[in-house]
Amino acid sequence: MIRKIEAVVDEQGTVRLKEAVRLVAPRRAVVTIFDEDRAGQVGEATLLSEPALAQDWNRPEEDAAWSHLQSAR
């Protein structure tokens, strides 16, 4: 199972996880470092296109077309 855990990397490269992690054995991990100037910002084009895309995406036909990707319940 893949888990995503937020962390902070300091200037020396030390990684500090924002929550405790318990593992039964060592595991591999991938660290993605975000540009702080843009972290958490949503682009203007994204915000402006959302209403137009929602008209197309929020239709029963779209739900039916992608239903095979939904998790089994």
Secondary structure, DSSP 8 states (H G I E B T S, - for coil): ------EEE-TT--EEESS----SS----------TTTTT---HHHHHHHHHHHHHHSSHHHHHHHGGGS---
